[in-house]
Every structure is written in structure tokens, then in C-alpha cells.
């Protein structure tokens, strides 16, 4: 049915009013992640541990600098994710995992809660900071998601998007992970046929950020190289709005984990829907979805989530999740394992 204009206008007005009515408390909060996965404590050297914490802190500083001068949640998550994309420790931008062909295909998404604007890119190969391009899709195209060659062509039209050769993303650590994954796969004879069974994948280091700004607005962003040895132009949950990335006017989420399960369970949206429709606390909603629904389906991973009161949740069930936070009272921290 076509709505008559006055009714459509009225509906739009009441939507905008209810969004604007969310009281801006002046509080700010920021939460970031550098990916979930199984990283045994003893497998990280003290030097590596220090580098992880330093990178997480640099990202927190970048996001918080925006928030503390009254900037937007959108700018804060962009700034935080860019720092993590440039840090070779994480599986996003420099340091992204290799696909089965020995190259890199990157996915990213960003969403602004109160306007429901969103932008995403999938399978790009030359974009130094994929989150920048996702944001450009949101702000300078009529679309939400661009993939592959089309996303690259769109980037050609925006000279401010920094381009790099695909090997810029290479790191020795990720090449070793590819070699191990392919050796294992060859031993199992699974290269061309999917036999219905899955090994828990090697995923580590996807990055994300969720922020609440002093205007009461929330934004979320996620960026990743996906999963080691991925094939056939595989796209994960990170760039899929509602799966790995979501923000509305009361809640935002960035996920990390076995992407196929995050897509099938619309994880990021489900967490915020529970807050909106059931009145669940953020903590309860995030825990339920990540630690019960995803695991019951056979997946694993984690998520970071934040609500409009500045509450933060960071559930994970994968042994570790690189993460950092700054709460509304200014207290901050970074952690890798459970009880840090
Ligand atoms: N969720 C990502 C993907 O499936 C991987 C990760 O979080 O590390 O592409």
C-alpha cells in the first residue's frame, strides 16, 4: 500500500521525535575488540603481550580523543578501528589473514544508530583502511554494501581512500597460519569437497569498536580479513549489517567469531533486539546470544556491546578476546584472557 504523503511525513516525524527524545546524558563510553579466538596464555611472549596492549590503548586513545572533545560516535569508532587496522597484530588491514589463494580480501562495516545509516564493503583487495571505504559507501553512495571489483571502482572515485598493493597486508605470522591450515586440509583431503563436517576455524584478530557520544548517539564498526584459507569469495559476518555489526538508538554491537554462525543467528541485531523488545539488560542480552545461542548452534566467538546509558558487555567463549574499554566514569582497561 502506498502511504499518502501527510501520513508518511507524520510517521517520519514521530520516528525522528522518538529518536531525538532519547535523553542525551552527556556520558561517553567506548569499547573495542581485536578479535576472539583461542590464544593459550603461554603462547604469547611478554613482548607480544605488551604490543597487543599498546595497540589496544592507542585505539582507545584515538576514539576517546574524539569523544572527549564532543565529537560523534561515528568519528570515534572510525578512528579507533583505523588504528587497529594499521596494527599488524590484528586480522584487519595490515596483518589480515591470507585466503586460500595466498592473497587478502577484506570486509568491513560501520553503522550509526540514531539515523540507521550504514555502509559496508566486502572482498576488497587494495584498500589500506577498509573502514574508511565502508564509511564512504555510507556517506557518499546511495547503497549500503559494495563488494569486490565494484567496491574497488567506487574507491577509484574517492582519492582520499588510500590504496596499497595487496602484499602490503602480508605478515609472516599470517602466512604461517595459512601454511598450517593448508597442510592440515591436504592431510584431511578436504580441499574441494565439503563433507558436512567443519573444523573450528582459525580466526583471530578481527577488530571492532562501539561508542556512545555526548549527544547520546551510538555507532559501531567492524573490520576483518575474514578467516584464514577462506575460499570462493567467502564473505563473513563483519560487513553484514545485523550479523557482525549493528547500531540503533539504544544499543550497538561489533562481533568476532565464526562468521557463518553470526550470520545465521543475526547476532549483533539479536543482542540489540533483546534490549529493545524484551527490556533485557545489555549484559544479559549479549551473554545469552554469544554464550548460549551461538554455542548451541555449534559456533563460537565473542562480541562487544554498549548501550545508551554507557553500559558495556564483552562476552566471549573462545578462551580469549583482545579488548579494551573506557567507561562513562573514565575508568579504562585492556585485556586478552578471562580474568584480567
Ligand atoms: N567473524 C570473522 C569472520 O568470520 C572472523 C573473526 O571474527 O575473527 O570473518
Boltz pocket constraint, residues with backbone or C-beta under 6 A from the ligand:
constraints:
  - pocket:
      binder: B
      contacts: [[A, 35], [A, 36], [A, 91], [A, 203], [A, 204], [A, 205], [A, 206], [A, 224], [A, 225], [A, 226], [A, 227], [A, 235], [A, 236], [A, 237], [A, 238], [A, 244], [A, 255], [A, 256], [A, 257], [A, 258], [A, 259], [A, 260]]
      max_distance: 6.0
